[in-house]
Amino acid sequence: MKKLRIAFVALLAYGTLFAGTYSLDIAHSSVGFKIKHMMISNVQGQFNKFTGTFDYNRATKTLKSLEGKIDIASIDTKVKKRDADLRSSNFFDVAKYPTMTFVMDKIKDGTMYGKLTMHGITKEIKLEFEINGTLTDPWGNVRTGISLNGKINREDFGLKWNKIIEAGGVLVGKTVKINIELEGILAKQKG
C-alpha cells in the first residue's frame, strides 16, 4: 500500500512539474484571417495587438485551457482606407465594440470548441488545432507552439454590410477563414 501511495504522489508531482500557464510571446505569434473579395480573390489581414494565455501539460500533451483578447482597432489589411472602413460601424464598430475574445470550452476528437465574442455577440465556434512542440530556448524559457485554423460566418456576429456587384455575387464574402499561430512562454514556477 505504501508503494502505491508513493507511486501516486510521484505521478501527481510529475504531472504538476510539466503543467503550467503560458503567456503569449506576441513577437512570435499571429492572428490572421482571409475573406473573399468580389468572389474572385482573398483579402488577407491580421490583428497586430492581442493578448492570451493557455494551460498545457507537456508530460500528458494535454491542453487544459486557452483564452485570448484582440484589440480590433489593430486590424491591418495593408490598405489604410479599407482598415478604416473595417473599424467603422459598417463592420466592427470599434467605438462600440473595441475587443474580440475567445475562451476555450473543451477539446473533443482533436477539435477545439470555445466561445467567440465579437460585435456584442457570443457564439460557439470550433477550431482545428495542432501542438507544434515544446522546447527550452537558449535563455532557459520553456516555449510551446500551437496552430489554430477554422472558419466563421461573419453575419452570425452581426457584420452584415455588403454590396451586390454588377457581375453577380457580392463585394465581401460571408465566410472568414481564421489562421492563428501561437508561441507561449511558460510562467516561472515558484518553489
N, C-alpha and C positions, 0 to 999 in steps of 0.2 A: 504494500500500500504506500509506503514511504517513497519507493522508486517511482510509482505512478504520480504522486504529488510533485516530486522533483521534475519529472518529465513534463508535466502540465505547466509548472511555473517556468521552466526553460522555454517551452513552446510559446507561452504568453509573452515572455521577455523578448524572444526572437522576433515575434510579430510586431511588437511595440518598437523595437530597435530600428526596424526598417520602415515603419509607417511614419507619416508626418504631413504637415501642411506646407505646400509650395506656394510662393508668391510669383506672379508672372515677371519674367525678365522682358520688359517691353521692347528693348532694343533687339531682341531675337524672337519676337512674336509678331503675328499679324492677324488682323480681322478683315477679310476681304469678301467681295461679292461680285457677281456679274448678273446682268439683266439684258434682255433683248431690246434692241433699238430698231424701230421700223420693221421688225420681224426678220431682218436680214443679217444683223451682226450683234455682237455682245459688247456692251459697255462694261468695263471693269472699274472697280473702285475699292476704297478701303477706308477704315476709320483709324485716324492717327493717335487718338487718345482713348485709352481704356485701362481698366484695372481688373484683377481677378486673382482667385486662389483655387487650389484643388488639393484634396487629400488623396494620397496614393501610397500604397504599401508595396515596396519593392520586392519583398520576400514572396508575397502571395500574388503579385501583379494585379492587385485589385484597386480600382478607382472607386473611392467611397463618396466623394462629393466634388462638385465643380461649380463655380459661380463667377460671373463676370458682369461688369458695368461699362457701358460705352458712352462717351461724350459724343452725341450725334452731330454737334456743330463741327466736329473734326473730320467730317466726311470729305473725301478727296478723290475726285474722278479725273484730275488733271485739267479740268476746264472750270475756271472760276465762275463764269456765268451759270453753268449747269449746277455747280455746287451751291450757289446762292439760291437757285430755284429749288433744289432739294431741301434746303434748310427752311424754305418758306412754307406758308400754310397750304400750298399746292400739294406738298408731300409730308415731310416730317414735322413741320411746325415746331421748330426747336424752341421758340419763345415760350410755348405752352408745354412741350414735352422734350426737355433737354437731354434725357438719358434713355437708354435701352438696357434692359437687364436680362440675364439668363441664369436660371438656377436648376441644376440637375436634380431630377426626382429619382430615377432608377436606371439601371442597365439591365437589358434583357436580350439574350441571344445576340450579343455583340453590338447592340444598338443602344444609344443613349437617349433617354426621354427626359424632357425638362420643360419648364415654363419660361417662355419668352414674353417679356412685356415691352411693347413698343407702341407709341402713339396712344397711350392710355388704355390699351387692350392687352390682356394676358391670354395666351393660348399655349397648349402643349404642342411641342414640336419634337421631331426625332432627328438625331444626327448620327451618322456613321462615324466611328472613331477608331483610332489606332494609337496604341502606346508605342512610341518610336524608340524607346530605350532610356536607360538611366546610366549616368556616369558621374565620376568626381572630376571636376575641372582642375587645371593647374594651381588654382588658388584655394583648393580644399572645399569648394562648394559642391553639393550634390545637386545634379540637374536631371530633370525628366522632361521629355518632349512628347507632345500629344498633337495629332492631326484630327480635325473635325470637318465633316462635309455634310451638307444637307440642302434642302430647298424649302422655301415657304411661298405662299401666295400672299403678295403684299396687300391685296384687297381684304384679306382676312383681318388685317390690322388697321383698316380704315384708310389706307393710302390708295385712293381710287382714281385720282386725277388721270386723265388720258385724253387722247385726241385721235379721231378716225383719220387715216391718211387716204389721199386720193387713189392710190394704187391698191387700196384694200388693206385691211388689218388695222393695227393701232400703232401709235407712236412709241409707247412704252409697254413692254411685256408685263404679265402678271407674276410670272414665276421668277423668284430671286434665288440664285444659286449661292450658297454660303461656303466659303473656304477659310478655315481658321487654323493657324499654326501657333501652338503654344510651347514656350520653354519656361519651365518653372524652376525656381531655386528653393531648395528645402530650407525651412527656417532652422536656425541653430538650435539644437536640442540642449536643454539645461540639465545640469546634474552630471 
